[in-house]
Amino acid sequence: MNSDQLAALSKSDRYALWVDIINQAGVETMLELGVYAGEFSEHILRHCPGVKRYYMLDPWKHLDNWNKPLNVNQAEFDKVYAEAMRRTDFAAERRVVLRGRTVEVIEQIPDGSLDLAYIDGDHTLKGISIDMIRTYPKVKPGGIIGGDDYSPTIWHHPERFEPTLVCPFAAYFAESIGTPLVIFEQDQFAMVKPAAFEADFRIIDTTSRYGAPVLKRQIRPPLRDRIMMIQHLGRRIHPANVFRKIRKITAQHS
Ligand SMILES: C[S@@+](CC[C@H](N)C(=O)[O-])C[C@H]1O[C@@H](n2cnc3c(N)ncnc32)[C@H](O)[C@@H]1O
C-alpha cells in the first residue's frame, strides 16, 4: 500500500480507520506500543482476522519519569493489565505480551518482521523519539508505522503535565526517511516505510487542519500563561497601551 492509498482510507473514527488499513494492507504481524486496558487491541483482534501475531507492548507499571495523566498508581496498573489480558484472552494464541518499557523489551521483536506498528505509548518528546527510532528497524520495508496523539497543540493535557510532541516529531521523522506523512482525524498519523530513500516527503493532511509542521504555532502558551504575561507587562506599561501589547503578544505566538 502506498501513501496515497493509505490517505484514501481516511475515516472519522480511529478504530474503523485502523481496521481498514490493517485489513486492506494484509497485515499479519503487528505491534501496539502502549496498550493500557486493551480496548484498541481487542477491537483489532476481533475485526482483523488476518492478524496472526499481535505484539502488546506496555510496562503496565507506574513510572517515576512519565508525567502524563494515565500514569496511575501500581495497584491501578495491575487492574489495567488484568483488564487488557481479559479483553484479549479470546485471541490468546495470536497475542504476544511484552511487559516493559520500549527500551527494555523492543529487541524481543525481530528486525524487519512487522507489517505495521501502532505507536501509542509515552507521547512526550522523549517518548515519541525513543518509540519511533527503536520501532522503525522492526518494520518491514513497505510496512506501515503510525499512531495516536498527533495533536495540533502540545497542550494536549492540562499544563501541569509534560507536553505532547508526537506532532511535529513524526513529521520530522517522515522527512528524515523520505516518505509522506499522512494525518487523519482523531489525531492519527501514518507513514509507509520506503524500501530505499527517495526524498518523497510531503504532508497529506486529510483533515486540512494542521498547517505547516512547525513548533512555533504549537507552543502557543496556554491561555492562563498568556493572561499572566499580559498582567505582568500591564504593570510596566501605560493602560492606554495594554491592548496594543496584547495584540503584539498574540501575534508573536500565532
Ligand atoms: C494512551 S495509553 C495506550 C492506549 C491504547 N493504545 C488504546 O488505544 O486503548 C499509553 C500507554 O503507554 C504506556 N507507556 C508509557 N510509557 C511507556 C514506555 N516508556 N514504553 C512503553 N509503553 C509506555 C502506558 O503504560 C500506557 O498504558
The ligand as an SDF file (V2000), in Angstrom:
LIG
                    3D

 27 29  0  0  0  0  0  0  0  0999 V2000
   -2.5820    6.1720   25.7310 C   0  0  0  0  0  0  0  0  0  0  0  0
   -2.2290    4.6810   26.5720 S   0  0  0  0  0  0  0  0  0  0  0  0
   -2.4610    3.4630   25.3190 C   0  0  0  0  0  0  0  0  0  0  0  0
   -3.8850    3.3330   24.8340 C   0  0  0  0  0  0  0  0  0  0  0  0
   -4.1640    2.1820   23.8950 C   0  0  0  0  0  0  0  0  0  0  0  0
   -3.2550    2.1500   22.7650 N   0  0  0  0  0  0  0  0  0  0  0  0
   -5.5900    2.2650   23.3660 C   0  0  0  0  0  0  0  0  0  0  0  0
   -5.7900    2.8040   22.2640 O   0  0  0  0  0  0  0  0  0  0  0  0
   -6.5100    1.7930   24.0670 O   0  0  0  0  0  0  0  0  0  0  0  0
   -0.4860    4.8350   26.7720 C   0  0  0  0  0  0  0  0  0  0  0  0
    0.2120    3.6160   27.3460 C   0  0  0  0  0  0  0  0  0  0  0  0
    1.6220    3.8340   27.1330 O   0  0  0  0  0  0  0  0  0  0  0  0
    2.3070    3.1400   28.1280 C   0  0  0  0  0  0  0  0  0  0  0  0
    3.6900    3.6570   28.2540 N   0  0  0  0  0  0  0  0  0  0  0  0
    4.1230    4.7350   28.9560 C   0  0  0  0  0  0  0  0  0  0  0  0
    5.4570    4.8430   28.8860 N   0  0  0  0  0  0  0  0  0  0  0  0
    5.8810    3.8280   28.1090 C   0  0  0  0  0  0  0  0  0  0  0  0
    7.1690    3.3940   27.6800 C   0  0  0  0  0  0  0  0  0  0  0  0
    8.2890    4.0470   28.0480 N   0  0  0  0  0  0  0  0  0  0  0  0
    7.2520    2.2950   26.9040 N   0  0  0  0  0  0  0  0  0  0  0  0
    6.1200    1.6350   26.5270 C   0  0  0  0  0  0  0  0  0  0  0  0
    4.8660    1.9980   26.9120 N   0  0  0  0  0  0  0  0  0  0  0  0
    4.7570    3.0750   27.6970 C   0  0  0  0  0  0  0  0  0  0  0  0
    1.4670    3.3640   29.3780 C   0  0  0  0  0  0  0  0  0  0  0  0
    1.6900    2.3560   30.3510 O   0  0  0  0  0  0  0  0  0  0  0  0
    0.0350    3.3910   28.8310 C   0  0  0  0  0  0  0  0  0  0  0  0
   -0.6200    2.1650   29.0800 O   0  0  0  0  0  0  0  0  0  0  0  0
  1  2  1  0
  2  3  1  0
  2 10  1  0
  3  4  1  0
  4  5  1  0
  5  6  1  0
  5  7  1  0
  7  8  2  0
  7  9  1  0
 10 11  1  0
 11 12  1  0
 11 26  1  0
 12 13  1  0
 13 14  1  0
 13 24  1  0
 14 15  1  0
 14 23  1  0
 15 16  2  0
 16 17  1  0
 17 18  1  0
 17 23  2  0
 18 19  1  0
 18 20  2  0
 20 21  1  0
 21 22  2  0
 22 23  1  0
 24 25  1  0
 24 26  1  0
 26 27  1  0
M  CHG  2   2   1   9  -1
M  END
$$$$
